[in-house]
Amino acid sequence: MNSESPENSRSNKLLDTLVRVLVPVARLMIAKGVTFQMASEVLKRAYVRAANEHFVEEDGASGTKLSLLTGLNRKEIRRLTSDEPEKARPPMASYATAVAAMWRTNRRWRDREGNPKTLPRRATDKVRSFDDLVRSVTTDHRAAAVLDEMTRLRIVDIDGEMVRLTPSGFFSATELEDKLARLSENIEDHLAAAVTNIVEPSANFLEQSVFSDELSESSAATLHTLMREEWKRTFNTVLEKAIALESDDAKHSRVAKTRMRVGMYFYAENSKEE
């Protein structure tokens, strides 16, 4: 006999759903060197922002109200809602990025031109090494382990026994910033549509998909090409209509404060089941 209450059952299903939603996010964070401690800080800020934007009156909420809504204590609420400079907040940096930052900014580790020195991996009598650099940041992890992580993140290049900080790698990023901007805008609104449909009974945003799990890789690629072509048609149709509607709103002096986003996505992977 299952004694689980309906409330507990619904809560467990919600948490299971959140795990599935967060796995791709966790994948991105791990790939880019974001530690759990850093993610925890981000999640706290997201909780406070969501509480402020969706669960309080327009004139704002007290620290007690936000604490009740989020489960964070009032001291944390004050810190998270303060206007103090970022440097006044607790530092949150992975060891890999902290070592790279030291390498780039501290003159002990830069040459006469101000560029990060190429370092031998291990200590010698006369030359500072990568091991020395790591020890200047942390003694909690072996230099080899930090080097492996920095290599994975493409922060460094290794040439025999020499280690060089890459000119771009983890820090680069016009292209990375563009991709992250698209990710944040698209996923935020896509997820907002799906969540709003659940938490607001009257909402009915379009949020549908087609699924198939008996395809070859070449067939999936064919469908991907098809969807790219369909998106071009949808993009042109929606853009033309949006421009026409904006012009009509302006012509009739309608209040125009509503924004919208229309998107399409395609994803395929090999099944993990035998």
N, C-alpha and C positions, 0 to 999 in steps of 0.2 A: 504494500500500500504506500502510495506516495503522499507524504505529509506536507510537502512543500506548499506554502500558501500561494494564492494567485499573485499577491504583491511581490513575493520573492521570485516567483517564476518570471514575472514581467521584468524585474530588475536584472535577473541573470541573463535574460535574452537581450536586454539593452546593453549590458556589459560585453556580452559575446559579440554583438554587432559592432561596438566601439573598437574591440580588438581588431576585427577585420578591417575597419575603416582606417585604423592607425598603423597597421603593418606597413603599407607603402610609405607613410610619413616617417616611420622609424627607419625604414630602409634608406630614405634620403638623408636622414640625420646621421646615421652610421657611416654612410658613404662619404659624407662631407665633414666628418670628425666632430659632430655635435654629441657631446656626452649626455648621459642621463641627467646629470646635475643641471646642465644647461637647458635640457628639454623641460625639466621640472619647473625651472624659473619661467620659461615661456608659457607653460600651461597655467601657472598661477596668474600671469598677466592676461591670458585669454579668458580665464574665469572671471576676473574682475571686469574686464571690458564687456563681456557678454552680460554680466549682471547689470552693469551700468546702462547698457544700450537697450536691453530687452525686458528687464524686470523691475525697473524703478521708474518713478515719475520724472517728468521733464526737469524738475528743479534739483535733481540729484538725490543720492542716498547717503545716509550716515554710515560711518564706519561699522556700527553695530548691524545695520541692515545688510550691508555687503558681507559682513562676517557670517551672518545667518544664511545668506544665499549661497555663499561659496564654500563654507567650512574652514576658511582661513581665519587666523586670529586677527584682532584689530591692529596689532603692531605690524603684521605683514601687510594688512590693508593700507595702513598709513604709508608704509614704504613704497608699495606698488602704485599708489595714487599721488605720490608727492611729485613736485615739480623740480626736485633736486637734480643736478647734473648726473649723467650716467656714471661718472667716476665715483660718485658718492655711494653707489649701490655695490653690494658684494660682488667681487670679481667672479666671472663665470667663464673659464677658458679651458679647453682641453690641453693636455700636455703637449701634443703635437703643435698646436697653434701658438701656445705660449713659448715654446722653444723657437719657432719660426719668428715670432715677434721680437724676442730677445736678439736673435741673429740679425734681424733687419735694423734694429733701432739702437743697440748698444755699441758704442764705438770700439769696445774691446774686440768685437767680432766683425768689424768692417775694415776694409783696406783704406789706403790714403785717398782714394777717389770716393770713399763713402759707400762702396758696394759691399755686400756680405762676402766675407772671405770664403774661399774653398778650403775645407778643413780635412786633415787626416782623420780617419775614423777613431784611431786610438792615440792615447797620450804619448808624447815624446818629451825629451828633456827640454827642448827649446821652443817648440811650437804648440800652441793651444790646439786641442783636438775637439772633434765632435763630442766625445765623451765628456770633456770638460764643460762644453756648452750645456749639455743636458744636466750635468750636476749643478750648474749655476741656477737652474730652474727648479729641479726636483731631485731628490734622492730616494723617492718612493718607487721608481721604476728603473730598470736597467736601460742603459743607453741603447742597447741593441733592440729592445722592445719598442722604444720611442722611434728609432730609425725605421723599423718595419712599418709602423703606423704612418710615418711621414712619407715613406715610399709609396704606400698604398694610396695615400691622398694626393700623390704627385707633387708634394711640396719640395722634394729633393730628388736629385739625380746622383747615382753612385757610379764612380769610375774607378774600378779597382779598390784601392784603399782610401780614395778621396771622396768627399761628400760635398756637393754643391747645392745651394738653395736655388730652386728654379725661379726664373724671372716672373713667372705667372703662377701656374699651379693653383694652389688653394686660394690665393688672394686675387687672382685675376678677375677680370671678370666682366668686361663689357658684355660678352656673349652670355656668360653665366647669369649676370644681372637681368638681361633681357628674358632669359628662359625662366628665371625665378619670378619675374614680374608677371609673365603670362600664367605661370602655375598658380601664384597667389590669387590673381584676379579670376581666373577660370574656375579653379577648384572652390574658392570661397563662395562664388555665386551658385555653382552647381550644388554644393553641399547645403547652402542656404535654402535653395529651392526644395531639396529633399527634406530637410529638417522642418521647414515651415509647413510642409504638407502634413507632417506628423503632429507638431505641437499646436497648430492652428486648424481646427476642424473645418473651417470654412475655406481654407486655402486649397487651390487645385492647380498648382504650377505644373507645366509640362515637364515630366522627368521620367522618361521611358527608355527601354533598351531592347535589343534583340540578342539572343544567346544561342550558340550552337557549340557542342563539344565533340563532334564526330567529323572533324575536318583534317585534311592534310595541311602541311605548312604552305604548300603552293596554293591551295584553295583559300587559305586565310589571307595570303598575300593578294590574291585576286580580289577578295572582298575589300581589303584595305584600299586598293586602287579605286574600286568602285565608290567607296565612301568619300575618298578625296574629291572625286568628280562630282558627287552629289553635294558635297560641302561648297564647292565653287558656285554651283547653281543656287543653293540656299543662301549663301553669303550675298550674292548679287541681288537676289529677290528681296531679302530683308533690308539690305542697305538702301536700295531704291525706295522701298516703302517707308522706311524710317525718315529719309530725307523729305519725302513728300508730306508725311504727317507732321514733322517739325515745322515745315513751311506753313501748313494749314493752321497749326496751333498758334504760330506767331501772327498770322493774318487775322485770326479771330480773337487775339489777346487772351488766350486761355492760360491758366496757371500751368507752367511747364517745369515741374520739379521732380518728375518721376524718371528714373533711369531704368534701363533694362539691358540684359545681355543674353544673346542667343549663341549656343555653342553646339559642337558635335565632337564626339571622341570615338576612337577605335582602339581596342587593345586585344592582343592575342598572345598566348603562351602555351607551351606544351604542358599537358596534364601531368601532375605530380603523382597520379595514381597509375598503377600498372594495368 
